[in-house]
């Protein structure tokens, strides 16, 4: 089982949208996936048309069993017309009570140990995290195998990347102190990319100069992403065959390649 965390300490970079599409895409491809909404805003929960609930809070603080808090996402909500969803997708919802979790936890291994109980039932867990730094990020970091950082090609978003990488180093030290393996940087993904502007291509070149092949192909800004969100569906289900859907699949395939060492 692999644990992927989506992180950027700057809001509005498309992190939740990417989390949802990554989880749904991997499920379509045949993986058993759990998406954990670890952002108190609960937007990953909303993007599936579900009400915000304290699922993560109740699991970790109240000791609720997984079967009481996990939501099954119906295959027809993410499927591509005419094709079968090969895997399964589950959601652990969140709400404002997510903020209270770190006040209750005392052992950095709590989240890792709790979710490792699902190792035989899942192939991958995707954590969607808050842009606001909190102690909860440290607990999630200890449970994480690798991070993917979505970012706009803009100065303030780059600062969010920098802060995320600095905190990753801290989380790696936490894991080392517990004799656990480190946290890989699997990708930095430029999102909502506007190639016709001067700033975005220039900032993309700066990003590539700093991080090289870790920078993935940019995901262009397209209105279909917003329309799909309003329909509570991933874009490759809402508008299959479109350029936006192809962009989303490139991201999913790249993730599969780096995380599972599968052919793209």
Buried (B, 14 or more C-beta within 10 A) or exposed (E): BBBBBBBBBBBBBBBBBBBBBBBBBBBBBBBBBBBBBBBBBBBBBBBBEBEBBBBBBBBBBEEBEBEEBBBEBEBEBBBBEEEEBEBBBBBBBBBEBBBBBBEEBEEBBBBBEBBBEBEEEBBBBBBBBBBEEBEBBBBBBBBBBBBBBBBBBBEEBBBBBEBBBEBBEEBBEBBEEEEBEBBBBBBBBBBBBBEEEEEBBEBBEEBBEEBEEBBBEBBBBBEBBEBBBEBBBBBBBBBBEBEBBEBBBBBBBBBBBBBBEEEE
